[in-house]
Amino acid sequence: MKKLIFLWAFILASCSSGKLAKVNGVSFVSSGEEASQQHIDPVLKVSANYAAIMPFGFIRDMGSPELVFNSDHQWYGERREGVKQYIEKLHLNGVSVMVKPQIWIFRGEFTGNMKMPSEEYWKKLEASYEEYILLYAKLAEETQSDIFCIGTELKTFVNERPEFWNNLIQKVKNVYHGELTYAANWDEYAKTPFWSQLDYIGVNAYFPLCEKENPTIQTLSEGWQPWKTKLRELTQQEGKPILFTEFGYRSMDFTGKKPWLVDRNQMDVNLKAQANATQVIFDEFWHEDWFAGGFVWKWFMQHDQVGGHEDNRFTPQNKPAESVIRKQYAQVRKSSR
């Protein structure tokens, strides 16, 4: 019964003004410098009402328990002082914030497969990860950030150490009083065990949609249907709305085949495919009552220096996909904080 009440409360709040109050977000990539107004203006120009701020922690390899974070060797925007400055600058501009700490393993190895070789190493990792998460949970409370994400794509860690995660969630709740989520990978979210303790079912939405080199809107839409059904069923089961903690597509051929690819391949640039895939995700989800919105992956501070018509990577900046996002996000703005 509580699950149904929660979900209906979300739906009623979303619809009270006759419009859906969605998270129209961008994943704001950290930099080596302070965020200035010229960095925030492009975020405002696409009518984003949320930004995810991502202070990274770094691990040497898949079996290492040593997590490095808030270090003098990291970029300004990856340290506590920089995260705070970014949040405050965004808030001054009326942009809400999700604080989303996440791990980077050397050479970009997938965090979901990270596994410690012994109980001793698991304990070391847990102690370090707890310190890392609580540091930024306290900062999220201090800055009155709107959402806090307790982890990103940590499938094996979550499955192997359930007691740790249950305890961590309670410790986060003791120091942070906003809304909570976890960013589960697209192949992980259905079995994440602690959704009942959080406010959103967070999903990094890199679902495979089709194997077409140059996918059409119809093909991409058809590819979404089985995934959409499963997402709807989970939100009904858990009584919590879905939040796409990350979503986005490469501007390249076969963009719907393996949307999670982060390699530096030489696949031909395909701006239309990225724009189509972005439009389809909006068409499929942004009108759904059980869907809370999401964060585009990814948005760089130096807007004029990134993306463009020769870039095949994720950012929509200075590409047709940016216009698609601007048009969608301009339709509905989150009520002021």
Salt bridges, closest charged atoms under 4 A:
GLU33 OE1 - HIS39 NE2 3.97
ASP61 OD2 - ARG60 NE 3.39
GLU81 OE2 - ARG79 NH2 2.89
GLU119 OE1 - ARG161 NH1 2.95
GLU120 OE2 - LYS124 NZ 3.47
GLU126 OE2 - ARG161 NE 2.58
GLU130 OE1 - LYS171 NZ 3.03
GLU141 OE2 - HIS177 ND1 3.19
GLU142 OE1 - ARG80 NH2 2.56
GLU142 OE2 - LYS84 NZ 2.89
ASP146 OD1 - HIS91 NE2 3.70
ASP146 OD1 - ARG337 NE 3.30
GLU160 OE2 - LYS115 NZ 2.93
GLU238 OE1 - LYS3 NZ 3.99
GLU246 OE2 - LYS100 NZ 2.67
ASP263 OD1 - ARG250 NH1 3.65
GLU284 OE1 - LYS228 NZ 3.15
GLU288 OE2 - LYS228 NZ 3.01
GLU288 OE2 - HIS287 NE2 3.37
ASP311 OD2 - LYS319 NZ 2.66
GLU322 OE2 - HIS303 NE2 3.60
GLU322 OE2 - ARG326 NH2 3.16
